[in-house]
Amino acid sequence: MPEVQSPALSKIIKRLELIKNLISLEEVDEINSHISKLVQLTTTPELDNIIIFLREKCYSKAIIAIEAFINRHNTVAIYADPEIETLKFEVKSLEAEITNLSSEKADFEKLIHEFGVRHNNELGELIIKILNFRKEKSKGTLQQEEAEKDFEDFSNNYEATKKETIASLTEEEVRELKDKYRKCSKLCHPDVVGEGQKEIAHSIFMELKTAYESNDLQKVTEILKKIQQSDAFTNIESTVNEKSSLKAKIQSLRQRIYELEAAIISVKNSDTYKTILRINNWDEYFSEIKQQLQEQLIKSANGCK
């Protein structure tokens, strides 16, 4: 029974045919990128010779070697269901879209988180004092329950977040943080890893997200390095091979994309995000709000005398 061509060999042959066509079309400027991709697929003495010919611009020898390689391996009966390869490519494309959308959402959430931490650090104590005055003043009135709830809710949130800090980074470090976060997200995002890896991926991803929101460049770097060294995660398209499973996965990924797009719209429509967009200078904004709250606190204190 004839041997079935492996997916890797199939990709190599397609890549070589593409290179051969580029040579025939005299579009040699595009060949280098395809050489790099060819090297990534595999390496054998036969392919090494082809790559050497191409890099040395010995195109006539390269064409002969490419045709010999293709003819030799095409003598083996080959059948690879083209739909499976197409479905795998679709999964891979959807995975990339998910990680891009997830990173976009993370950027919005990071901005809101930074604003919230600074809001609590600069204004939290003043707001608590004002709410406490309101609570005391409302005793025995219809507003008492609402005032007590406002005080309790803000106090609980303030206590939970007042110790949070956002590291100060240079513009270069901010770019490095964002770049490493995106690289790491593509490797360990729970939506794009194999089924058996989702739990550990979720744990690592949440740790990554917390470090990103805190501008913890060192932690993000450590997580990325650890994942790259361990090579612990495989993506979905490399672990699923059945048509039905691939189609189900595509449907699931499209649903996840829809959810992420909806979540991004929700964040952008939030009152906090709209407020942030209106602020040109955070220093001036918090200074102005702080002054207003101090004046309000004096009035509240006088009102309780």
N, C-alpha and C positions, 0 to 999 in steps of 0.2 A: 504493500500500500504506500503510495507516495507520501512524503513528509509534508506537513503543513508549515508554511512559512511563518516565522515568529513576527509579532508586531514590530519588534526592533528592526529586524531585517527589512521588513516592508517599508518602514520609514527611511531606512538608509537608501534603499533603491529609489524611492520617490525623490529623496534629496539629491541623489546623483543624477537622476534624469533631469531635474530642474537645473542643476549646474551645467549639464551638457547643453541644455537649451539656451542658457545664458551665454555660453561660449559661442554657440551657433549664431545667436542674435548680436554678438559682439558687445554685450552689456556686462563687461568684465568688472566694472566698478562694484557690482552687487555680489560678486562671488565670495568675497572675504567673509561676509556675515554668514553665508551658507557653509563655508568651511568650518567656522566656529561651531555652528549647530551640528555639523557632521561629527566633529570631535567629541561633542557632548554625548552623542548617541552610543558610540562604542569605539574601540580601536583594535585593529588587526594589522599584521604586516601588509596585507593586500591593500587595505584602506590607507595605511600610512604612506604607501608609495603614491597613491592617487593624490593625497593631500600635499605631499612634497612637490609633485608635478604642478599642482595648482598654485602653490605658493611661489614656486620659481617661474610661474607663467609659461610653463612648457605645455601649452594647451593641446597640441597635437598628441603628445604622449598621454596626457590626461584623458583625452577622449577615447583613445584606444584602450587604456586601462579601465575606464568606466564601463565601456561597452563589454569588455571581457568579464568584468565583475557581474554586470547585470545578466549577461547571457548565461554565465555559469550558474547563478543562483535561480534564474528563471527556468532552468531545465527541471527544477524540482516543481512538482505540481503544487500550485499555490491556490489556496482559497481562504480569503479573509472577508468575512461579511462586512461590506462597506458601511452598512447601517450602524453596526456596533461601533466602528471607528468614528462615525459621524456623531453618534450619541455621546461617546466619550469626550469628543471635542466640545460638544454643547455643554456637558457637565463642567468641563474645565473652564469654559467661558463664563458660565453662570457662577462658578466658585469665585472667579476673579471679580465679577461684578459685586458679589456679596461682600468680599473683603474691602472693596473700594467704598461701597455704601456704608459699611460698618465703620470704616476709618473716618468717613465724612461725619457720621453721627457722633463718633467719639470726639471729634474736634469741636462740634457744637456743645456737647455735654461738658467737655473740659473747660471751655470758655465760661459756661454757666457756673460750673463748680468753682472756678477761680474767683468769679464775681461773688459767689455766695460766701466763700471763706473770707474774703476781704470785707464783705458786708458785716459778717459776724465779728471779725476782729476789731473793726473800727467803730461799729455802731451798736453791737450787741448789748453791751452793758447799759447804754443809755436807753435802748428800747425796753429792756427788762424793767428798769426803774420806772419808766413811763407807764408800762402795762401794769406794774404793781400799784402805782398810784390810782390808776383807773379801777383796778380790782377793789381796792380799799374804799374808793369813793362810791362804788356801785352797790356796796352791801345794803341789803334791804330794798333794793330797787329791782325793776324788771330786767335791767341790764346785767345783774350780778352773775348769772350763769354764763352768759356770753363773755363777760370780762374775765372771769376765772378760767374759762377754756382758752381764751386768747393768751393769757399769761402762762398757763401750763404748757400749751403747745409750743410756744416760742421758747420757753425755758428748757424744755426737753430737747428741742432741736439745737439750741445754743450750747447746752452742756455736752451734747454728743459730738459737736463739731468745733468747739472753741479751741481745741488743742491742735487742730489741723493747720499745717503750714504749706505754703507753696514756695518751692525753691526759686530763687532768682537766677535766671539764665541769660547768657549773652544771646544775641541774634543767631550767631553761629551754632551755639549749643541747642537753641530751640529748633533749628533746622535738623540738627543731628538727632535730637529726640524724636521728632516727627518721622524722620526717615527710618530710624531703627524700630519705632513702634509699628510702622506699616509693614516692614519686612517680617517682623515677629508675628504680626496678625495674620499674614498670609500663610505662615507655617503652622500656627496653632489655633486658628479660629475654629470653634466647635462646629460650625456649620459646614466646614470643608475637610474635616478629617474623617477617617474610617469610623464605622459604627462602634467598634470596640475601644476607641480612643477618646470618645466624646467626653467622658467624665473627667479624665485627667486634663484634657484640653480646656474644658470649662474652668477648672481650678486655676490652671496656669494663666488663662486669658483674663480672669478676674484680677489676679495678682498684677498682670501686665497693665490692665486698665487703671488700677489704683495708682500704680507707679507713674503712669503717663499723666494722670490728672494732677499729681503732686509735683510734676516736673522733676521726678527722680531719675535723672539721666543714667546714673550709675546702676540703678536697679534694672531699668529697661535694657541696658547694655548686657548685664549679667544674664537676664532671662534669654535674650537673643543668642548669646554665646552658648549657653547651656543647650538650647534647642538645636542649634546648628551642629554642635559637637556630638550630640546624642543621636541625631537623625531619627528621633522617636516617632514622628508622625508621618503617615502616608495620606495622600489626598484621596477623595472619593473615587475619582475616575480611574485610579490605578487599582482599586480594590473591588470594583463592581464590573462584571463581565457579561451578565445575562441581559438580554434586551429588555425584558419586563422590569428587571431591577433598575436598569439605567433610566427607563422611561418614568418609573415611579420616583426615582431620585430627582430627575429633572423637574417633575411636577412639584416635589417638595422644595427644591431650590427656588423655583419661580414664586412659590407662596412666601418663602422667606424674604425674597427680594421685595415683594409687595408689602410685607410687614415692615421692613426696614425703611422703605420709601414713605410709608404712612407715619412711622415714628419720627423721621426727619422733618416731615411737614408739621407734625405736632409740636416738636421742639421749636421750630422756627416761628410757629404761631403763638408760643407761650408768652405771657406777659413779661417774664424775666428777660427772655431773649430780645423782645422788642424794646425793653428799657435799655438794655446794653447797647443795642444798635444806635439809640439816640444819644448816647454819651460819647462825646469827643475826647474828653480827658478824664480818666478815672480819678486822678488826684483832686482835681477841681470839684468833681461831682461829690466825692465822699466828704470833702471839706465843707461844701455847701450844705449837704444833708446833715452833717454832724452839728453844724451851727443851728440849723432849724430844730433839730431834736433837743439841743441844749436849751433853747428858748422855750420849747414845748414842755420840757422837764420843769423849768422854773415856774411856768404857769400851772402845771399839774401840782407841783409842791405847794404853791400858794393857795391853790384851790382846796387843798386838804387841811389847811390851817383853820 
